[in-house]
Amino acid sequence: MSILRDWLAERSLRSRASTFARALAAEPSADDVRWLAGTATQDDADHARWELRYLRWAVGILAAESDALDDRTPAAVSHAVLERMRADANIAADRIQVAEQQFAQRLLRYREALREREGTPAAERLAGALLAVASDDRPRAREAVARGAEVVRTYRQTANEELRRAFGETALPENVVPSALPRRGARR
């Protein structure tokens, strides 16, 4: 029966990842779109909206990578986000590959920003990366980075709440990864 149990567990993981990806697909607020359009995209609201969508998806994947209870969750979430993107009515069928490439570039940029650890808070580093990819890579005023950091923190908080809602919550010792814990029903 372990094959059936494994299949059911995998199906449950995919379902929960899909639920999480659906929550990540929420449209950015009009205020956030106006702010980013006025700050970085030369008043192009559509471009700003897309950058904020990419940011929300990326923040969700990054949250799954750092906070998920199961080591398989980030891969399942990444897959579900891409499936959700491919089904997004806002993306023309002939532009899906372009959207996927743009998203991959942004996700890489956000990961790099998190790895920098230059003493700047993570939300500010992600905000700086958002402003850079949304425009021409020039440095931004402190106020713009601070406002972007608010957006990032909101997206991260929402992603963490939705991650817990979809996958559950537990407390583990700092030095133990979830995959090191014995699985229920596993033979010893």
N, C-alpha and C positions, 0 to 999 in steps of 0.2 A: 503493500500500500504506500510505500514511500514515494513512488512515482506519482501517484495521485496527489499525495500531500504536497509534493514539490510543485506540481502543476498548479494546484489551488493557491499555493503561496505566491507563485509567480504571477498568476492572474490577479490576485489581490494587490500585489505590488504595482502592477501596471494600472489597475483601476484607481488606486490611491494617487499615483503619479498623474494620471489624467485629470483627476479632481483638482489637484494642486495646480496643474498647468492651466486649467479653466479659470481658476482664481487669478492667476498671473495675467490673464488676458484682459483684465479690466482696463477700460480706457483711461488715459491720463486725465486729470482734472483740467478744466478750461483755464484756470488760473496758472497751473504749471505750464500749459502749452503757451499761453500768452507770455509768461516770464521767459521761457527758453527762446521763443521766437524773437522777442525783443532784445534778448541778451546775446544770442549766438547764431541765429539762422537768418538774419536780415529780414525779420518779420515774416518768414515763411512758416506759417502755422502747420502745414502738412508735414514739412520736414521736422519741425519740433515735435509733433505728435509721434512720428515714427521713432525719433531718437528716444523719446520717453517710453515708448512701447518696448524697444530693444533693451533699455535700461531695466525696466521692470522684469522682463524675462531673464536677463542676465543676473540681476540681484536674486531672483528666485533660485536659479541654478547654483549661484555662489552660496546661498543660504543652505541649500540641500547638501552641498559639498562640505560645509563646515559644521552643520548642526543636525544632520540626519541621524536617526537611530541605527540604521542599517547601512552598511557600506555599499549595498547595491542601489540604494535610493538615488544618489546623484545621477547615475547612468539612466535609470528609469525616468527621472524627471527630465533630463536632457532630451531623451527620446520623445517623451510626451509633449514637451515644448515644441520640438520640431514638427511633430504631427499636428499640433494645434496651429502652428504657423502655416503649414501646408493647407489646412482647411479654412484659414482666415479669409473671410469674404472681402477684406480690405486689400488683399494681395491678388492681383491679376494672375491667372494661371501661368502666363508666359513670363512672369516676374518672380516666381517663387524661388528659383535658383539664385537670383540676384539678392533677394531678401535674406536667404540663408547665408550667403557669403558676407553680406553686410553685418548680419547678426554675429557670425563667427568672428569677424574682425573686431567688433565691439566687445564681445565676451573676452577675447584675448587681451584687448586693451585694459579692460576692467580688472582682469586677473593680474596683469602687470602692475597696475596701480596699487593693488592690494599687497603685492610682494615688495614694493619699494620700502615701506616701513621707515620713512625718513623723519619720524617724529610727528608728522601731521596725522590727525585722526583719519581713520579709514573712510568715513563719509566724505571728508573734504578731498581726499585723494580720488575717490570715485567721482565726485562732483567735478573736479578738475579734468578728469578723463572725459566725462560727459561733455563738458564745454569744449574740449579740444576736438572730439570727434564730430560734434555738431557744427563746428565752424572751421576755422583755419589754423588751429593749433597755437594761436597766440595767447600769451598769458592774459588772465582775466582779473578784474578788480576783485578785491577781497569780498565785497558785498555779493558779487555774483557767485563766488565759490561758496559763501555762507548760505545763500538761498538754495543753491544746488545741493549742498549737504543736507538741508532740511528735506528736500525731495528724496534724496537717497535714504535718509533715516526712516522716513515714512514708508518707502517701498520695502526697506529691510524689515521693519516692524510688521508690516502686513504679510510679507513673505514668511516670517517666522511664525506668526499666528496661524496662517493657512497651512504651513508645514506641520505644525502640531495638530491642527484639526484633521488633516488628511492622514498623518502617519502615527500620531500618538506622541506621548511625552514620557520620558523617564530620566532618572539621574544615574549617571555612571561615574565611577572614579576617574580622575583626570588621565591616568595612565592606561586605561583600558578602552580599546576600540570596540564598537558593538559586535563586530564579526568574531572577536575573541571569546565572546560569551557562548556557553553551550546552547544549542538550539533545542527548542522543546521537542521531545520525542526522539532526539538524536541518540544513536547507540554510542556507547563508550567502549 
